[in-house]
Amino acid sequence: MLFSVVLTWSEPVPLNGILNRYTIRYSVNGSSEITNTTTDTTFSITDLNPNTVVSNIRVVAATGAGDGPPQMLNDITTLDRPCECCIMTFFLLIGYIQFCSFCY
């Protein structure tokens, strides 16, 4: 069973122009940095094995005026045992990880 980490955030306030994209950067188990972009305020990191560490997570909003400051997140480690119903969710603004009742 593989795991997913779902990152969710709010649009920056104040927004310095029209939002073009968000850039998400992170490492998996100390690997080279992975970079993805989205226009959504949600991004999923999928196909993670048990005991995987997702680290150096940063989200940067970009407008026509340029990139904003990065939002740094704490490292996340997937569970050591599979769980069919659990998706780890990290809320940037709330700051917690939510597990299903089976894993908690």
C-alpha positions in Angstrom: 0.0 0.0 0.0 1.4 3.4 -1.0 0.7 6.7 0.8 -0.1 10.2 -0.4 0.6 13.6 1.2 -1.9 16.3 0.3 -0.7 19.9 0.7 -3.4 22.6 1.0 -3.0 26.3 1.4 -4.8 29.7 1.0 -4.1 32.3 -1.6 -1.7 34.9 -0.2 -3.2 38.1 1.2 -2.6 40.7 0.0 -2.0 39.4 -3.5 0.6 41.5 -5.4 -1.1 41.2 -8.9 -2.7 38.4 -10.7 -1.7 35.0 -9.5 0.2 33.0 -12.2 1.1 29.8 -10.3 2.4 28.2 -7.2 5.7 26.4 -7.2 6.1 23.4 -4.8 9.6 22.2 -4.0 10.4 19.2 -1.8 12.7 16.2 -1.3 11.8 12.6 -0.8 14.1 10.6 1.5 16.9 13.1 0.9 16.8 12.8 -2.9 17.4 15.7 -5.3 14.9 18.5 -5.0 11.6 17.9 -6.9 9.8 20.9 -8.4 6.1 21.1 -9.5 3.8 23.9 -10.4 0.0 24.3 -10.1 -2.6 27.0 -10.2 -4.6 25.2 -7.5 -4.3 25.6 -3.8 -3.9 21.9 -3.3 -1.1 19.6 -4.4 -0.7 15.8 -3.9 2.6 14.0 -3.5 1.7 10.4 -4.3 3.1 6.8 -4.5 5.0 7.1 -1.2 6.2 4.0 0.6 5.9 3.5 4.3 8.4 5.4 6.4 9.1 7.9 3.6 10.3 11.3 4.7 9.1 14.3 2.6 11.4 17.2 3.6 12.3 20.8 2.7 8.7 21.4 1.6 8.3 25.0 0.2 5.3 26.6 -1.5 5.9 29.9 -3.5 3.2 32.0 -5.1 4.1 33.9 -8.3 2.4 36.9 -9.9 3.5 39.1 -12.7 5.5 41.1 -10.1 7.6 37.9 -9.4 7.8 35.2 -6.7 6.6 35.8 -3.2 8.4 34.5 -0.1 8.4 30.7 0.4 6.1 29.1 2.9 8.3 26.5 4.7 6.7 23.4 6.1 7.8 20.8 8.6 9.1 17.5 7.4 6.4 14.7 7.0 7.0 11.0 7.5 4.5 8.4 6.2 3.3 5.7 8.6 5.3 2.5 9.0 2.3 0.3 8.2 -0.2 0.4 5.3 -3.7 1.8 5.9 -6.2 1.7 3.0 -8.3 4.6 4.3 -5.6 7.0 5.4 -4.4 10.0 3.5 -2.1 12.3 5.4 -3.1 15.9 5.0 -1.0 18.8 6.0 -2.8 22.2 6.2 -0.4 25.0 5.8 -2.4 27.5 7.7 -3.8 25.2 10.3 -0.6 23.3 10.8 -1.6 19.7 11.7 -1.6 16.3 10.1 -4.9 14.5 10.1 -5.1 10.7 10.2 -8.1 8.5 9.9 -9.5 6.8 13.1 -7.8 3.5 12.2 -4.3 5.1 12.2 -4.8 7.4 15.1 
